[in-house]
Amino acid sequence: MTEVFLRRLSRWQADRERDAVADLYVEAYRGAAGEAFHDRHEYLRRLGEHMQSPGFEMVIASAAGRLVGSVYGYRADRGDQWWQGLHGELPPEMAELTASGRAFVMTELMVLPSFRRSRVATRLQENLLAPSSISLAVTLIDQENDPARAALKGWSWESLGKITPASGGPPLEAWTRRLPR
């Protein structure tokens, strides 16, 4: 397999690459169940919204000059509003890490099908979560996304339970990972 290179992008660089990343998004999810969710326009809207979040970070993976994977995220809001809708009680240490600005939301991890199962996703999420000031990573997944659930378990993430989005959509699964510091 072709060697894969990772690169961390600033917010400005990510904005310049947004169309290429949106093309990757469409290609990564082509033919998947629920294709309406994987609409390029909606992805660009979400990406633009998330790029305005404090602490936005993006990491891309490329091979032979072609974009093959991407992940991005941002710092969780310091208030408890991020956790509103959680079914159950939030452990106090997670509330504390969020309030201290040391929680990070990992969003939109994607890899082209031909590069899956070659550690690209593992490397992307590890690189994204590398900054030393982050102590807790958080992500949300669709309840039906068994491959994502298996990957998160393999990366030592733990399920926190269900969370109902403020938008009123169906409940998602909240996953967390403590990062060694």
PyMOL commands that set and color helices and strands:
alter all, ss='L'
color gray80, all
select helices_A, chain A and resi 11-16+18-29+35-38+40-51+80-83+92-99+113-115+120-128+146-154
alter helices_A, ss='H'
color red, helices_A
select strands_A, chain A and resi 5-9+57-63+66-75+103-111+136-142+158-163+172-178
alter strands_A, ss='S'
color yellow, strands_A
deselect
rebuild
show_as cartoon
